[in-house]
Every structure is written in structure tokens, then in C-alpha cells.
């Protein structure tokens, strides 16, 4: 059921990412942890935010000894957009600029239509959509100052499949693709590229809460490829989109889903 472990020693190396200043939201665990690790391995200067302080500190401790540039962790509630924007300014000052923003943070809690209140709607939009726009707004002046950069938004395959018990989450994730297209048009003349990465079902500790072995088998059966996606597979696409090799890639969705349909 599990994918074969990927030998990261044989993964692509992007010289343009070395020393690049990167901000990642939701970077302490799951897919975000894989993204942070991927950029650190490229020699980038990575700062990541997460509401979970202990896993964030532990990730820094794990990666720092072998890192060319040790990652920097900031505990932050990204749903407080004004507070998050202020933290971004502090992070930019710490890094000495910003070249890449990865809007990864999200929460895919299951919910029925009957359970959704107005307050739940607002909270879900804050954690899954709103912060992506305001983080992008915060870094744009710094990207312009650098002569360009890359923003990568994290979407979801869920709304394309119409999965049950995720109505509000899927509404937010669908909107991200529109946000990406709009920002790419608005910012393109400043050489700022904006793309969405759409993961399939990635095998993380959080996702394992929702799926039995039988459910995992159903996911693999629906994919064109055998095996289970890992965070490193999503990170690989994000590294490419952040690099100069993707200099004419913008305004589009990039799927990493094993062909799940």
C-alpha cells in the first residue's frame, strides 16, 4: 500500500533556490513539513509558521544540524490576518527579504451541512482561504523589490471529486484556484508568478485519522498509479514552481495525485 521510499539524494537540485528566501505556512507537520525540508535541502533560507509550537521547534532541531541555512520557526495563528501580516514583516526582516511564499496551511475537518454555523463558515474560510490572500498581499512589495518571485497556493483534489462531508472546506479550496488566476494576472507584469498545487490524498498522520486500510485501498484503486502519495512528492512540485526553471509557469494548476479520478 505504501509508496516505495523516495531517495532524496537522487532528487532534483535547483541552483536558483540556493539562498532563496522562502516563507511557508503550516510548515510544522504533514505536507508542510515535507515542503520545509525540501527547501532546506536546496540550501534555501526557510522560515515557516504554524499554530503548533512544539512540532515546529522539533522540526527545526531535526533539520538544523545538517542544513546549510537553519530553518526559522515562528508560532502564529494564520487566521488572525493582521497579526499574521505583522509576523510576515518580522520574518522578512529576519530573512533579509522574501522570494517565495508557499500558502500551505489548511484544516480539512469533516462536517455535515447540518453542522455548519455562520461562525464555523467564517472560521473555515479564515483557515483555508483568507490567509492565502493576505499573506500574498503582505509579501508582494518585497517580491516587487526583488524584481519578481513565486507564490504557490495549496489547493485540493477534494472539490474536483466532490467528496462527502467537506462542503465548506471544498468551497474554500475551489476559490483558491480563482484566487491564483486573479493574482497571476494582477502581478505578472512585476514578474511575480502565482500557481496552485493540487495534491491527491497524501499519506500523513492526519489523513490516517480518516481512512481505514480498506479506504486507502479504494484510493489506490482509483489512482492510475499504485502506491500512496507522500509529502515529499508534493514538495517536489513546489520546489520546481519556486525555481527559475519554472520562469514561464504561472496562473495554472499543477496536479500531484497519482491520476486519482
C-alpha positions in Angstrom: 0.0 0.0 0.0 2.8 2.5 0.9 4.8 4.0 -1.9 8.5 3.0 -2.1 10.6 5.4 0.0 12.0 8.1 -2.2 15.7 8.5 -2.3 16.0 12.3 -1.8 19.8 12.1 -2.6 18.7 11.5 -6.2 16.1 14.3 -6.3 16.4 17.3 -8.5 18.7 20.2 -7.3 17.8 23.7 -8.3 20.7 26.0 -8.1 18.4 29.0 -8.3 16.9 28.0 -4.9 20.1 28.2 -3.0 19.9 31.1 -0.6 16.4 32.0 -1.8 14.3 33.4 1.0 11.1 31.3 1.5 8.1 31.6 3.8 5.9 28.5 4.3 2.6 28.5 6.3 1.5 25.3 8.2 5.1 24.0 8.0 5.4 22.1 11.2 3.8 18.8 10.1 2.4 16.8 7.2 2.8 18.2 3.7 4.1 21.5 5.2 6.9 19.6 7.0 7.9 18.0 3.7 7.9 21.4 2.0 10.1 22.9 4.6 12.5 20.0 4.5 12.6 20.2 0.7 13.6 23.9 0.6 16.2 23.4 3.4 17.7 20.6 1.4 18.1 23.0 -1.5 20.1 25.4 0.6 17.2 28.0 0.8 16.7 30.3 3.8 13.3 29.0 5.1 11.0 30.5 7.6 7.8 28.7 8.5 4.8 29.5 10.6 2.4 27.1 12.4 0.0 27.3 15.3 1.6 24.2 16.8 4.7 25.3 18.7 6.2 22.0 19.8 6.2 20.3 16.4 7.7 23.5 14.9 10.5 23.6 17.4 11.2 19.9 16.9 11.4 20.2 13.1 14.0 23.0 13.5 16.0 20.8 15.8 15.8 17.9 13.4 16.8 19.9 10.3 19.3 22.4 11.6 22.3 20.2 12.2 22.6 19.2 8.5 21.2 22.5 7.0 23.3 24.9 5.0 20.9 27.5 6.4 19.0 26.5 9.5 15.2 27.0 9.2 13.4 29.6 11.3 10.1 28.8 13.0 7.5 31.4 14.2 4.5 30.3 16.1 1.5 32.0 14.5 -2.3 31.8 14.1 -2.8 32.5 10.4 -6.5 33.1 10.9 -5.6 36.4 12.6 -4.7 38.0 9.3 -3.5 41.3 10.7 -1.3 39.5 13.2 0.0 37.2 10.5 0.8 40.1 8.2 2.8 41.6 11.1 4.6 38.3 11.6 5.4 38.2 7.9 7.1 41.6 8.2 9.2 40.3 11.1 10.1 37.2 9.1 11.1 39.2 6.1 13.3 41.3 8.3 14.9 38.2 9.7 15.5 36.6 6.3 16.5 39.9 4.7 13.8 39.7 2.1 11.3 37.3 0.5 11.5 35.4 -2.8 8.9 32.6 -2.3 5.6 32.3 -0.5 4.0 28.9 0.0 0.4 29.1 1.2 0.1 25.6 2.7 -1.9 26.0 5.9 -5.4 24.5 5.9 -7.8 22.4 8.0 -9.9 19.6 6.4 -12.1 18.8 9.4 -15.1 16.8 8.3 -18.6 18.3 8.7 -22.1 17.8 7.6 -24.2 20.6 6.1 -26.5 20.5 9.2 -23.5 21.1 11.5 -22.3 24.3 9.7 -23.0 27.5 11.6 -22.1 31.0 10.5 -19.2 31.0 12.9 -17.9 27.7 11.5 -18.2 29.0 8.0 -16.1 32.1 8.9 -13.5 30.1 10.7 -13.2 27.6 7.9 -12.8 30.4 5.3 -10.2 32.0 7.5 -8.0 28.9 7.9 -8.4 27.6 4.3 -8.7 30.7 2.1 -8.5 34.2 3.7 -4.9 33.9 4.9 -3.7 33.0 1.4 -4.8 36.3 0.0 -3.5 38.4 2.9 -0.1 36.6 3.1 0.3 37.2 -0.7 -0.6 40.9 -0.2 2.0 41.1 2.6 4.8 39.7 0.5 4.1 41.4 -2.8 6.0 44.6 -2.0 9.1 42.5 -1.1 8.8 40.4 -4.3 8.5 43.5 -6.4 11.6 44.9 -4.7 13.4 41.8 -5.7 12.3 42.0 -9.3 9.9 39.1 -9.0 9.2 35.9 -7.2 6.9 32.9 -6.8 3.7 32.4 -4.8 2.4 28.8 -4.6 -1.1 28.2 -3.2 -2.2 24.8 -2.0 -5.4 23.6 -3.4 -7.2 20.3 -3.0 -8.4 17.5 -5.2 -11.4 17.1 -2.9 -13.7 19.5 -4.6 -12.9 18.1 -8.0 -14.0 14.7 -6.8 -17.0 16.1 -4.8 -16.1 14.2 -1.6 -18.7 13.9 1.2 -18.6 15.8 4.5 -16.3 18.6 3.2 -18.6 21.2 1.8 -17.2 24.3 3.3 -13.6 23.1 3.0 -14.1 22.3 -0.7 -15.8 25.7 -1.3 -12.7 27.4 0.1 -10.3 25.2 -1.9 -12.3 25.8 -5.1 -11.9 29.6 -4.5 -8.1 29.2 -4.3 -7.9 28.3 -7.9 -9.8 31.5 -8.8 -7.5 33.5 -6.4 -4.5 32.1 -8.2 -5.7 33.1 -11.6 -6.5 36.6 -10.5 -3.3 37.2 -8.6 -1.3 35.8 -11.6 -2.9 38.4 -13.9 -2.6 41.3 -11.4 1.1 40.6 -10.5 2.5 39.1 -13.7 4.0 42.3 -15.1 6.0 42.5 -11.9 7.5 39.1 -12.7 5.6 37.5 -9.8 4.3 34.0 -10.7 1.3 32.5 -8.9 0.3 28.9 -9.2 -1.8 26.3 -7.4 -0.6 22.8 -6.5 -3.4 20.2 -6.2 -2.4 17.2 -4.1 -4.2 13.9 -4.2 -4.6 12.0 -1.0 -1.3 12.3 0.8 -0.3 9.8 3.4 0.2 11.9 6.5 -0.6 11.2 10.2 -3.6 13.5 9.9 -5.0 11.8 6.9 -4.6 8.4 8.5 -7.2 9.5 11.1 -9.8 9.5 8.3 -9.0 6.4 6.3 -9.2 2.7 7.2 -6.9 0.2 5.3 -10.0 -0.5 3.2 -10.4 3.2 2.5 -6.7 3.5 1.5 -7.1 0.6 -0.9 -10.0 2.4 -2.5 -7.9 5.5 -3.1 -5.1 3.4 -4.7 -7.6 1.6 -6.8 -9.0 5.0 -8.1 -5.5 6.2 -9.0 -3.7 5.4 -12.2 -0.6 4.6 -10.2 -0.1 2.2 -7.4 1.2 3.4 -4.0 0.4 6.2 -1.6 1.5 9.8 -2.2 4.0 11.2 0.4 4.7 14.8 1.4 8.0 14.7 -0.5 6.0 14.2 -3.7 4.1 17.4 -3.2 7.2 19.2 -2.2 8.9 18.2 -5.4 6.3 20.1 -7.5 6.5 23.1 -5.2 10.3 23.3 -5.5 10.1 23.3 -9.3 7.5 26.0 -9.3 9.6 28.1 -6.9 12.7 27.7 -9.1 13.8 29.7 -12.1 13.3 26.5 -14.2 9.6 27.4 -13.9 10.0 31.0 -15.0 7.1 30.9 -17.5 4.8 28.8 -15.4 2.0 30.9 -13.9 -1.8 31.1 -13.4 -2.2 27.3 -13.6 -3.0 24.3 -11.5 -0.4 21.5 -11.1 -1.7 18.2 -10.1 0.2 15.6 -8.0 -2.4 12.9 -7.4 -1.3 9.6 -8.9 -4.0 10.1 -11.5 -6.8 9.9 -8.9 -10.2 10.1 -10.7 
